[in-house]
Amino acid sequence: MTQEVTAAMTVEAQSIKKLLKTLLARRETSVAIILLLVVILMSFASEYFFTQRNLLNIGRQASVVAIVALGQTLVIIARGIDLSVGSVIGLSAVTGAIVAQTTGSQVLGIGGALGAGLAAGLFNAVLYTRFHINPFIATLGTLSIARGLALLMTGGIPVSFNGWASWFGAGRIADVPVSLVMMFLLAVLFFFLATRTRAGRNIYATGDNPTAARLAGIDVDRTRVLVFAVSGLLAGLGGLILAGNLNSASPDLGRGYELDVIAAVILGGTALSGGRGSIPGVILGALLMALLGNAFVLLGISSHWQVVTKGLVIVLAVGIDGIQRGRED
């Protein structure tokens, strides 16, 4: 009897050890550990860190990056990249504000913002799938086009955008920012899409090996159109949230967000080579980026160091991914 109990305990210990090894090998676990360490350090470094106001502020800052990063994740998993999301945020916000002012309808304004984002995403998809332009170059061009259009539409002057837009940006549900609630709801939806649907399996298969996916009967071009359209749509939603938070839409809105979004995606474990990515990891990556930014503010560190840190995070994340890929190969 004692031998049976000992054997059972040995098997259980081996199972736990195997589980821990598997968890520690995942990027989400390492990001979660870093998050925990930063939280512990900041709780001692600043008395204002654990206040409700500051924690909700971190969540609000992370929400827009996370929402846009969800779409970027699908694009990168499918072996693409969308550099235009920052400019599309500005174009969508400006379009929504102008439509709302012209028609007097907040609903049409919201539709205009989302529609502009969707149109930009479809434009990127057409450049990639029909004209066979490398997505890096195609979306780099769209980045400039979208920002230029936003400036032309407004003359460089911010446009008032309130009403329902303000609710998206600054509204609260049970004292929790609406944008934060939307982030978690969309994360659950995208996790289901990526792991439980045929479309999600097609996205991973397309990124892993486009030729094999095509031979397996997957419409690779349609899959790529889908991910770019979703990325543009979520950038439009991000523009709506940012404009609502400020009660105005500026053509410079979203400038530099593409760096934050890509950093969150890569930090969360999504491989730039495609075929691999994690929705929970993206949320953790966005929270970590927002947490680091908040820490710099509370500690009085120059904002210029935030830019340096984002660059270092991207380089380290890509470097770690490259090392892991090399070992797997």
Residue pairs with C-beta under 8 A, 6 or more apart in sequence:
23 29
24 30
26 269
26 278
26 281
27 267
27 268
27 269
27 278
27 281
27 320
27 321
28 268
28 269
28 278
28 280
28 281
28 284
31 267
31 268
31 269
31 281
31 284
31 285
31 288
32 284
34 288
35 284
35 287
35 288
35 291
38 288
38 291
38 292
38 295
39 49
39 291
42 49
42 291
42 294
42 295
42 298
43 49
43 50
45 295
45 298
45 299
46 298
46 299
48 54
48 298
49 294
49 298
54 294
54 298
56 175
56 176
56 177
56 180
57 294
58 287
58 290
58 291
58 294
59 176
59 177
59 180
59 183
59 287
59 290
60 177
60 179
60 180
60 245
61 290
61 293
61 294
62 180
62 183
62 286
62 287
62 289
62 290
62 291
63 177
63 179
63 180
63 182
63 183
63 241
63 286
64 179
64 238
64 241
64 242
64 257
65 257
65 260
65 261
65 264
65 286
65 289
65 290
66 183
66 187
66 264
66 282
66 283
66 286
66 287
67 179
67 182
67 183
67 186
67 234
67 237
67 238
67 241
68 85
68 89
68 231
68 234
68 235
68 237
68 238
68 257
68 261
69 261
69 264
69 265
69 268
69 282
69 285
69 286
70 186
70 187
70 190
70 234
70 279
70 282
71 82
71 85
71 121
71 227
71 230
71 231
71 232
71 233
71 234
71 235
72 81
72 82
72 85
72 231
72 261
72 262
72 265
73 190
73 265
73 268
73 270
73 277
73 279
73 282
74 190
74 194
74 203
74 226
74 227
74 230
74 231
74 277
75 81
75 82
75 135
75 227
75 228
75 231
76 207
76 265
76 270
76 271
76 272
76 274
76 277
77 194
77 203
77 204
77 207
77 227
77 270
77 274
77 275
77 276
77 277
78 203
78 206
78 207
78 223
78 224
78 227
78 274
79 206
79 207
79 210
79 273
79 274
79 275
80 128
80 135
80 224
80 227
80 228
80 274
81 135
81 136
81 139
81 262
81 272
82 121
82 124
82 135
82 139
82 228
82 231
82 232
82 258
83 136
83 139
83 140
83 142
83 143
83 258
83 262
84 120
84 124
84 139
84 140
84 142
84 143
84 146
84 235
84 258
85 231
85 232
85 235
85 238
85 254
85 257
85 258
85 261
86 143
86 254
86 255
86 256
86 257
86 258
86 259
86 261
87 142
87 143
87 144
87 145
87 146
87 147
87 150
87 254
87 255
87 258
88 116
88 117
88 120
88 121
88 142
88 146
88 232
88 235
88 236
88 239
88 254
89 117
89 235
89 236
89 238
89 239
89 242
89 253
89 254
89 257
90 146
90 147
90 150
90 239
90 249
90 250
90 251
90 252
90 253
90 254
90 255
91 116
91 117
91 120
91 146
91 147
91 149
91 150
91 239
91 251
92 113
92 114
92 116
92 117
92 120
92 235
92 236
92 238
92 239
92 240
93 113
93 161
93 239
93 240
93 242
93 243
93 249
93 250
93 253
93 254
94 150
94 153
94 154
94 159
94 249
94 250
94 251
94 253
95 112
95 113
95 115
95 116
95 153
96 109
96 110
96 111
96 112
96 113
96 114
96 116
96 161
96 165
96 239
96 240
96 243
96 249
97 109
97 159
97 160
97 161
97 165
97 243
97 248
97 249
98 112
98 153
98 154
98 159
99 105
99 108
99 109
99 111
99 112
99 113
100 106
100 108
100 109
100 110
100 112
100 161
100 163
100 165
101 109
101 159
101 160
103 109
106 163
106 164
106 165
107 164
109 161
109 163
109 164
109 165
110 164
110 165
110 168
110 240
113 165
113 236
113 237
113 239
113 240
113 243
114 233
114 236
114 237
114 240
115 236
116 236
116 239
117 232
117 233
117 234
117 235
117 236
117 237
117 239
118 229
118 232
118 233
118 236
119 232
120 142
120 146
120 232
120 235
120 236
121 228
121 229
121 230
121 231
121 232
121 233
121 235
122 225
122 228
122 229
122 232
123 142
123 232
124 135
124 138
124 139
124 142
124 228
124 231
124 232
125 224
125 225
125 228
125 229
126 225
127 133
127 135
127 138
127 141
127 142
128 134
128 135
128 138
128 224
128 228
129 221
129 224
129 225
131 138
143 258
147 251
147 255
150 251
151 251
153 251
154 249
154 250
154 251
156 251
158 248
158 249
158 250
158 251
159 248
159 249
159 250
160 247
160 248
160 249
161 243
161 244
161 247
161 248
161 249
162 244
162 247
164 244
165 240
165 243
165 244
165 247
166 244
166 245
166 247
167 178
167 244
168 178
168 179
168 182
168 240
168 241
168 244
169 178
169 179
169 240
169 241
169 242
169 243
169 244
169 245
169 246
169 247
170 177
170 178
170 244
170 245
170 247
171 177
171 178
171 244
172 178
173 181
179 241
179 245
182 237
182 241
183 283
184 283
186 234
187 279
187 280
187 282
187 283
190 279
191 279
191 280
193 199
193 200
194 200
194 203
194 204
194 277
194 279
195 279
199 223
199 226
202 213
202 218
202 219
202 223
203 223
203 226
203 227
204 275
204 276
204 277
205 212
205 213
205 216
205 218
205 275
206 213
206 218
206 220
206 223
206 224
206 274
207 274
207 275
207 276
207 277
208 274
208 275
208 276
209 275
210 220
213 220
213 223
214 220
235 254
238 254
238 257
239 249
239 253
239 254
242 253
242 254
243 249
243 250
243 253
246 253
259 310
259 311
259 314
260 286
260 289
260 310
262 314
263 285
263 289
263 310
263 313
263 314
263 317
264 282
264 285
264 286
264 288
264 289
265 277
265 282
265 285
266 272
266 285
266 314
266 317
266 318
266 321
267 281
267 284
267 285
267 288
267 289
267 313
267 314
267 317
268 277
268 278
268 280
268 281
268 282
268 283
268 284
268 285
268 286
269 276
269 277
269 278
269 281
269 285
269 321
270 276
270 277
270 278
270 281
270 282
271 277
271 321
271 325
272 318
272 321
273 325
289 310
289 313
292 306
292 309
292 313
293 306
295 301
296 302
296 303
296 305
296 306
296 309
